[in-house]
Each structure stands twice: as C-alpha cells, then as structure tokens.
Amino acid sequence: MDIFMTIILGIIGALIGGVVSTALGFGKVDGFNIYSIGIATVGSIIALFVIHKIRACKQS
C-alpha cells in the first residue's frame, strides 16, 4: 500500500472514530484538543489494522 492510500485510510479511520465515540456517548469530538486527537488516532489505527489484516488474508 502506498503512502497516499495510508493517508486516506487514516483520515477515514479518524472520521469513523469520531462517529463511534459520539454514538457511544463519550462526548462530541470537536475542535483541536487532546481528546479529539486521541479519538482520531485510535480510529485510524483500528482502520489501518483491519485493512492490513484483510489484505494479508487475501494474499495467503
């Protein structure tokens, strides 16, 4: 996977992390603060992990 796709997946993961955290009642993710950065980072890591696992299964 090239760097462009990794960046796009990271952004998508950050958006998903924000939506999920809001839906679970952790509060609204807004602005530029440490809480928002943490949620975006966790969402991105999970999205990238899932995509890499899916691609690894397809190659096997």
C-alpha positions in Angstrom: 0.0 0.0 0.0 1.4 3.3 -0.9 1.6 6.4 1.3 -1.4 8.1 -0.4 -3.7 5.2 0.5 -2.4 5.0 4.0 -3.2 8.7 4.5 -6.7 8.3 3.0 -7.4 5.3 5.3 -6.1 7.2 8.3 -8.5 10.1 7.6 -11.4 7.7 7.1 -10.5 6.0 10.4 -10.4 9.3 12.2 -13.8 10.2 11.0 -15.2 6.7 11.9 -13.5 7.0 15.4 -15.3 10.4 15.9 -18.7 9.0 14.9 -18.3 5.9 17.0 -17.1 7.8 20.1 -20.1 10.2 19.8 -22.5 7.3 19.3 -21.2 5.5 22.4 -21.7 8.6 24.5 -18.1 9.6 25.0 -19.0 13.1 24.1 -18.8 15.2 20.9 -15.5 15.3 19.1 -15.0 18.9 18.1 -12.1 21.3 17.8 -8.4 20.7 18.1 -7.8 19.3 21.6 -6.0 16.2 23.0 -9.3 14.3 23.3 -10.1 14.7 19.7 -6.6 13.8 18.6 -6.7 10.7 20.8 -10.1 9.5 19.3 -8.9 10.2 15.8 -5.7 8.3 16.4 -7.4 5.3 17.8 -9.9 5.2 15.0 -7.1 5.5 12.4 -5.1 2.7 14.0 -8.1 0.4 14.1 -9.0 1.1 10.4 -5.4 0.6 9.2 -5.1 -2.6 11.3 -8.3 -4.1 9.8 -7.3 -3.2 6.2 -3.9 -4.7 6.6 -5.4 -7.9 8.0 -7.8 -8.1 5.1 -5.1 -7.7 2.6 -2.9 -10.2 4.4 -5.7 -12.8 4.2 -6.2 -12.2 0.5 -2.5 -12.7 -0.3 -2.4 -16.1 1.6 
